[in-house]
Amino acid sequence: MALPATIYRVGIQLSDVDRNQYHKLQATVARHPSETPERLIARVLAYACRFDPELAFTKGICAGDEPDLWIKGPDGRVTTWIEVGQPDPERLLKVSRHAEQVILFAYGPARYRWENQHLSRLSAIRNLTVFGIDYDFLEQIVARLQRAINWDLTITEGNIYLSIGDETLESSLTLLSGTLDQE
């Protein structure tokens, strides 16, 4: 018998000064049994950092042909494709031909090795933006993870300030490749 997904209720008070976005976000996120807590947190951070009213979680890890998050246009075509982790560069190259904008939030204990191997090649993709998330930062959040996620998240000058209860964690959101669109 397959293990069921674990459901998380997410509430984020978002203050993204860099993009002039101020929202109270509410979402329900399923964590597949094979998904690590770090990956779950990376997906939630990607959702908040690139928030758009049309941005939606996909089946993600359950559907290999879907990103972690996307925005679809009225015609059903994917306009924004967002991945987390260290995907195969060929996958990013392929989706960059179909989506208007591709965003990767790279993280993991081997992120720097992945960057050294693939980032120079990926930088040639004009509609790809790659951000780096510090893995230690994700681990700090995972240590405080509960089924009801309640965060105050401020993003300013490329830095993330995340308040969970009485604690505030901080990290940089490093632009590794591509350009920032200031919405």
C-alpha positions as CSV (number, residue, x, y, z in Angstrom):
1,M,0.0,0.0,0.0
2,A,1.4,3.4,-1.0
3,L,2.0,6.0,1.6
4,P,-0.3,9.0,1.3
5,A,0.9,12.6,0.8
6,T,1.3,14.8,3.9
7,I,-0.7,18.0,3.7
8,Y,0.6,21.3,4.9
9,R,-1.5,24.5,5.4
10,V,0.6,27.5,4.4
11,G,0.0,31.1,5.5
12,I,2.6,33.7,4.5
13,Q,2.5,37.4,5.2
14,L,4.6,38.5,2.2
15,S,6.4,41.8,2.0
16,D,8.5,41.7,-1.2
17,V,10.0,45.1,-1.3
18,D,12.2,44.3,-4.3
19,R,9.1,43.5,-6.5
20,N,6.6,45.8,-4.7
21,Q,4.4,42.9,-3.7
22,Y,2.5,42.8,-0.4
23,H,0.1,39.9,0.1
24,K,-1.4,37.5,2.6
25,L,-0.8,34.2,0.9
26,Q,-2.8,31.1,1.7
27,A,-2.1,27.7,0.1
28,T,-2.4,24.0,0.7
29,V,0.7,22.0,-0.3
30,A,1.0,18.2,-0.5
31,R,4.3,16.6,0.3
32,H,4.8,13.4,-1.6
33,P,6.3,10.5,0.5
34,S,9.5,10.6,-1.6
35,E,9.9,14.3,-1.3
36,T,12.4,15.7,1.3
37,P,11.3,18.4,3.7
38,E,14.0,20.7,2.2
39,R,12.4,20.3,-1.3
40,L,9.0,21.1,0.2
41,I,10.4,24.3,1.8
42,A,12.2,25.2,-1.4
43,R,8.8,25.0,-3.3
44,V,7.0,27.1,-0.7
45,L,9.8,29.7,-0.8
46,A,9.8,29.8,-4.6
47,Y,6.0,30.3,-4.5
48,A,6.4,33.3,-2.2
49,C,9.5,34.8,-3.9
50,R,7.9,34.8,-7.3
51,F,4.3,35.2,-6.2
52,D,1.7,36.1,-8.8
53,P,-2.0,35.6,-8.4
54,E,-2.0,33.1,-11.3
55,L,1.0,31.1,-9.9
56,A,-0.1,27.5,-8.9
57,F,1.5,24.4,-7.5
58,T,1.5,21.5,-9.9
59,K,1.6,17.7,-9.2
60,G,5.4,18.3,-9.1
61,I,7.4,15.3,-8.2
62,C,4.5,13.0,-9.1
63,A,4.4,14.3,-12.7
64,G,7.8,14.3,-14.3
65,D,6.6,16.4,-17.2
66,E,5.4,19.3,-15.0
67,P,7.4,21.9,-13.1
68,D,7.0,22.6,-9.4
69,L,5.0,25.8,-10.0
70,W,3.6,27.4,-13.1
71,I,1.5,30.1,-14.6
72,K,-0.7,29.1,-17.5
73,G,-2.1,31.6,-20.0
74,P,-5.8,31.7,-21.0
75,D,-4.9,29.4,-24.0
76,G,-3.5,26.7,-21.6
77,R,0.1,27.3,-22.6
78,V,2.7,27.7,-19.8
79,T,3.9,31.2,-19.5
80,T,6.1,30.8,-16.4
81,W,7.8,27.5,-15.5
82,I,9.4,27.3,-12.0
83,E,11.6,24.4,-10.8
84,V,13.5,23.8,-7.6
85,G,16.6,21.7,-7.0
86,Q,19.2,20.7,-9.5
87,P,17.4,19.5,-12.7
88,D,19.0,18.1,-15.8
89,P,20.2,21.0,-17.9
90,E,18.6,19.4,-21.0
91,R,15.2,19.6,-19.2
92,L,15.7,23.4,-18.7
93,L,16.8,23.8,-22.3
94,K,13.7,22.0,-23.6
95,V,11.2,23.9,-21.5
96,S,12.8,27.2,-22.3
97,R,11.7,26.7,-25.9
98,H,8.1,26.4,-24.8
99,A,7.6,28.6,-21.8
100,E,8.0,32.4,-21.9
101,Q,9.9,32.5,-18.6
102,V,11.8,29.7,-16.8
103,I,13.0,30.1,-13.3
104,L,15.1,27.8,-11.3
105,F,15.6,27.9,-7.5
106,A,18.8,25.8,-7.2
107,Y,19.6,24.3,-3.8
108,G,21.1,21.2,-2.3
109,P,24.3,20.1,-0.6
110,A,25.9,19.6,-4.0
111,R,24.6,22.9,-5.5
112,Y,28.0,24.4,-6.1
113,R,29.3,21.4,-8.0
114,W,26.1,21.5,-10.1
115,E,26.6,25.2,-10.8
116,N,30.3,24.6,-11.8
117,Q,29.2,21.9,-14.2
118,H,26.1,23.5,-15.8
119,L,25.7,27.2,-15.1
120,S,27.9,28.6,-17.9
121,R,26.0,26.6,-20.5
122,L,22.6,27.5,-19.0
123,S,23.5,31.2,-18.9
124,A,23.1,31.2,-22.7
125,I,19.3,30.6,-22.3
126,R,17.8,34.1,-22.5
127,N,14.5,33.3,-20.8
128,L,16.1,31.4,-17.9
129,T,16.7,32.9,-14.5
130,V,18.6,30.9,-11.8
131,F,18.5,31.8,-8.1
132,G,20.6,30.1,-5.5
133,I,19.1,29.2,-2.1
134,D,21.4,28.4,0.8
135,Y,21.0,24.8,1.9
136,D,21.8,25.7,5.5
137,F,18.9,28.2,5.4
138,L,16.5,25.5,4.2
139,E,17.8,23.1,7.0
140,Q,17.1,25.8,9.6
141,I,13.5,26.2,8.3
142,V,13.0,22.4,8.2
143,A,14.1,22.2,11.9
144,R,11.1,24.4,12.6
145,L,8.7,22.8,10.2
146,Q,5.1,22.1,11.3
147,R,2.0,21.0,9.4
148,A,0.6,24.6,9.7
149,I,3.2,26.9,8.2
150,N,2.9,30.5,9.4
151,W,5.5,32.8,8.2
152,D,6.2,36.5,7.9
153,L,8.5,36.8,4.9
154,T,10.3,40.0,3.8
155,I,12.4,40.2,0.7
156,T,14.6,43.3,0.2
157,E,17.7,43.9,-1.7
158,G,18.0,40.2,-2.5
159,N,17.9,39.2,1.1
160,I,15.2,37.0,2.7
161,Y,14.1,37.7,6.3
162,L,11.8,34.9,7.5
163,S,10.0,35.1,10.8
164,I,8.7,31.9,12.3
165,G,7.1,32.5,15.7
166,D,9.6,34.6,17.7
167,E,12.6,33.7,15.5
168,T,13.8,35.5,12.4
169,L,16.1,33.6,10.0
170,E,17.9,35.4,7.2
171,S,19.6,34.5,4.0
172,S,20.4,35.9,0.6
173,L,18.6,34.9,-2.5
174,T,21.5,34.9,-5.0
175,L,20.9,35.6,-8.6
176,L,23.2,33.1,-10.4
177,S,22.1,33.7,-14.0
178,G,19.6,35.7,-16.0
179,T,17.9,38.9,-15.1
180,L,15.5,40.1,-12.5
181,D,12.2,41.3,-13.6
182,Q,11.0,44.0,-11.2
183,E,7.2,43.7,-11.4
